[in-house]
Amino acid sequence: MLRWTITFIILALIAGILGFGGIAAGAAGIAKVLFFIFLILFIFSLLTGRKKV
């Protein structure tokens, strides 16, 4: 999922440089949503990680 976030961030940057405002905003929005989903899943996995018995 982090790979998709990075992909959409790069797409947003390239689209922003080339002047495609709508595409850049859409890609940045998708990247932001994926980043927060990744962050929540990461924190959840840290809290419920494997515990040694």
ChimeraX commands (.cxc) that place a marker at each C-alpha (Angstrom):
marker #1 position 0.00,0.00,0.00 radius 0.5
marker #1 position 2.91,2.32,0.68 radius 0.5
marker #1 position 4.07,1.69,-2.89 radius 0.5
marker #1 position 0.71,2.96,-4.22 radius 0.5
marker #1 position 0.97,6.06,-2.04 radius 0.5
marker #1 position 4.42,6.85,-3.38 radius 0.5
marker #1 position 3.22,6.21,-6.94 radius 0.5
marker #1 position 0.35,8.67,-6.61 radius 0.5
marker #1 position 2.58,11.28,-4.94 radius 0.5
marker #1 position 5.03,11.05,-7.84 radius 0.5
marker #1 position 2.15,11.23,-10.33 radius 0.5
marker #1 position 0.79,14.32,-8.57 radius 0.5
marker #1 position 4.21,16.00,-8.63 radius 0.5
marker #1 position 4.73,15.29,-12.34 radius 0.5
marker #1 position 1.21,16.44,-13.20 radius 0.5
marker #1 position 1.70,19.58,-11.12 radius 0.5
marker #1 position 4.96,20.41,-12.88 radius 0.5
marker #1 position 3.36,19.91,-16.29 radius 0.5
marker #1 position 0.39,22.11,-15.35 radius 0.5
marker #1 position -2.40,19.54,-15.14 radius 0.5
marker #1 position -4.12,20.99,-12.07 radius 0.5
marker #1 position -7.12,18.67,-11.93 radius 0.5
marker #1 position -5.09,15.51,-12.40 radius 0.5
marker #1 position -2.51,16.65,-9.83 radius 0.5
marker #1 position -5.20,17.41,-7.27 radius 0.5
marker #1 position -6.87,14.05,-7.85 radius 0.5
marker #1 position -3.63,12.11,-7.55 radius 0.5
marker #1 position -2.63,14.07,-4.44 radius 0.5
marker #1 position -6.02,13.33,-2.86 radius 0.5
marker #1 position -5.69,9.62,-3.55 radius 0.5
marker #1 position -2.13,9.62,-2.19 radius 0.5
marker #1 position -3.29,11.36,0.98 radius 0.5
marker #1 position -6.08,8.84,1.59 radius 0.5
marker #1 position -3.78,5.87,0.96 radius 0.5
marker #1 position -1.14,7.36,3.27 radius 0.5
marker #1 position -3.59,7.67,6.15 radius 0.5
marker #1 position -4.91,4.15,5.58 radius 0.5
marker #1 position -1.32,2.87,5.59 radius 0.5
marker #1 position -0.54,4.83,8.75 radius 0.5
marker #1 position -3.60,3.47,10.59 radius 0.5
marker #1 position -2.79,-0.11,9.55 radius 0.5
marker #1 position 0.84,0.36,10.62 radius 0.5
marker #1 position -0.14,1.63,14.08 radius 0.5
marker #1 position -2.68,-1.18,14.41 radius 0.5
marker #1 position -0.03,-3.78,13.53 radius 0.5
marker #1 position 2.37,-2.27,16.08 radius 0.5
marker #1 position -0.26,-2.47,18.81 radius 0.5
marker #1 position -1.38,-6.01,17.99 radius 0.5
marker #1 position 1.96,-7.43,16.93 radius 0.5
marker #1 position 3.22,-10.86,17.83 radius 0.5
marker #1 position 3.83,-11.23,21.51 radius 0.5
marker #1 position 6.36,-13.66,22.87 radius 0.5
marker #1 position 4.92,-16.24,25.20 radius 0.5
marker link #1:1,2 radius 0.2
marker link #1:2,3 radius 0.2
marker link #1:3,4 radius 0.2
marker link #1:4,5 radius 0.2
marker link #1:5,6 radius 0.2
marker link #1:6,7 radius 0.2
marker link #1:7,8 radius 0.2
marker link #1:8,9 radius 0.2
marker link #1:9,10 radius 0.2
marker link #1:10,11 radius 0.2
marker link #1:11,12 radius 0.2
marker link #1:12,13 radius 0.2
marker link #1:13,14 radius 0.2
marker link #1:14,15 radius 0.2
marker link #1:15,16 radius 0.2
marker link #1:16,17 radius 0.2
marker link #1:17,18 radius 0.2
marker link #1:18,19 radius 0.2
marker link #1:19,20 radius 0.2
marker link #1:20,21 radius 0.2
marker link #1:21,22 radius 0.2
marker link #1:22,23 radius 0.2
marker link #1:23,24 radius 0.2
marker link #1:24,25 radius 0.2
marker link #1:25,26 radius 0.2
marker link #1:26,27 radius 0.2
marker link #1:27,28 radius 0.2
marker link #1:28,29 radius 0.2
marker link #1:29,30 radius 0.2
marker link #1:30,31 radius 0.2
marker link #1:31,32 radius 0.2
marker link #1:32,33 radius 0.2
marker link #1:33,34 radius 0.2
marker link #1:34,35 radius 0.2
marker link #1:35,36 radius 0.2
marker link #1:36,37 radius 0.2
marker link #1:37,38 radius 0.2
marker link #1:38,39 radius 0.2
marker link #1:39,40 radius 0.2
marker link #1:40,41 radius 0.2
marker link #1:41,42 radius 0.2
marker link #1:42,43 radius 0.2
marker link #1:43,44 radius 0.2
marker link #1:44,45 radius 0.2
marker link #1:45,46 radius 0.2
marker link #1:46,47 radius 0.2
marker link #1:47,48 radius 0.2
marker link #1:48,49 radius 0.2
marker link #1:49,50 radius 0.2
marker link #1:50,51 radius 0.2
marker link #1:51,52 radius 0.2
marker link #1:52,53 radius 0.2
view
